């Protein structure tokens, strides 16, 4: 069980590093933010299984969904207003 917690902490640290590293591309920034939320969800669900109170995880999931919808709507508004905002640089074949 502790191996899973360490793995989720490493996921969180790496995703925060990529969140800071990809600051100029909004789409990649939103993807890394969702990865941060995913790692925190896994960590929170492991910790809440010990207490047998999973209602906090449901509240967290509601928060994550609202945050992702808000981020994507802001991205769409920014793309329609100002242009592509480095979305053309998101070519996964170069990675």
C-alpha positions as CSV (number, residue, x, y, z in Angstrom):
1,X,0.0,0.0,0.0
2,X,2.8,2.4,0.8
3,X,4.3,1.7,-2.6
4,X,1.1,3.1,-4.2
5,X,1.3,6.2,-2.1
6,X,4.9,6.9,-3.1
7,X,4.0,6.3,-6.8
8,X,1.2,8.8,-6.6
9,X,3.5,11.3,-4.9
10,X,6.0,10.9,-7.7
11,X,3.2,11.4,-10.3
12,X,2.2,14.6,-8.5
13,X,5.8,15.9,-8.4
14,X,6.4,15.1,-12.1
15,X,3.1,16.6,-13.2
16,X,3.8,19.8,-11.2
17,X,7.2,20.0,-12.9
18,X,5.6,19.6,-16.3
19,X,2.9,22.2,-15.4
20,X,5.6,24.7,-14.7
21,X,7.7,23.7,-17.7
22,X,4.8,24.0,-20.3
23,X,3.7,27.4,-19.1
24,X,3.5,28.9,-22.6
25,X,1.0,26.4,-24.1
26,X,-2.4,26.6,-22.5
27,X,-3.7,23.2,-23.8
28,X,-0.7,21.3,-22.4
29,X,-1.0,23.3,-19.2
30,X,-4.6,22.2,-18.8
31,X,-3.6,18.6,-19.5
32,X,-1.0,18.7,-16.8
33,X,-3.4,20.3,-14.4
34,X,-5.8,17.4,-14.9
35,X,-2.9,15.0,-14.3
36,X,-2.2,16.7,-11.0
37,X,-5.9,16.3,-10.1
38,X,-5.7,12.6,-11.1
39,X,-2.7,12.0,-8.9
40,X,-4.3,13.8,-6.0
41,X,-7.5,11.8,-6.5
42,X,-5.7,8.5,-6.3
43,X,-3.8,9.6,-3.3
44,X,-7.0,10.8,-1.6
45,X,-8.9,7.7,-2.4
46,X,-6.1,5.5,-0.9
47,X,-6.1,7.6,2.2
48,X,-9.9,7.7,2.5
49,X,-10.3,3.9,2.2
50,X,-8.6,3.6,5.5
51,X,-11.2,5.8,7.2
52,X,-14.1,4.3,5.3
53,X,-15.4,7.7,4.3
54,X,-15.6,8.0,0.5
55,X,-17.9,11.0,0.4
56,X,-15.0,13.4,0.4
57,X,-13.7,11.7,-2.8
58,X,-17.1,12.4,-4.4
59,X,-16.9,16.1,-3.4
60,X,-13.4,16.2,-4.9
61,X,-14.6,14.6,-8.1
62,X,-17.3,17.3,-8.4
63,X,-14.6,20.0,-7.9
64,X,-12.3,18.4,-10.6
65,X,-15.1,18.2,-13.2
66,X,-16.1,21.9,-12.6
67,X,-12.5,22.9,-12.8
68,X,-11.9,21.1,-16.1
69,X,-15.0,22.5,-17.7
70,X,-14.1,26.0,-16.7
71,X,-10.6,25.5,-18.1
72,X,-11.8,24.2,-21.4
73,X,-14.3,26.9,-21.8
74,X,-11.7,29.6,-21.1
75,X,-9.4,27.9,-23.7
76,X,-12.2,28.0,-26.3
77,X,-13.0,31.7,-25.5
78,X,-9.3,32.6,-25.7
79,X,-8.8,30.7,-29.0
80,X,-11.9,32.4,-30.6
81,X,-10.8,35.9,-29.4
82,X,-7.0,35.9,-29.8
83,X,-6.1,33.2,-32.2
84,X,-4.6,29.7,-31.9
85,X,-2.5,30.3,-28.8
86,X,0.2,27.8,-29.6
87,X,-2.2,25.0,-30.3
88,X,-0.4,24.3,-33.6
89,X,2.7,23.5,-31.5
90,X,0.9,20.5,-30.0
91,X,2.2,17.9,-32.4
92,X,2.6,14.6,-30.7
93,X,4.7,13.1,-33.5
94,X,7.6,15.4,-32.5
95,X,7.7,13.9,-29.0
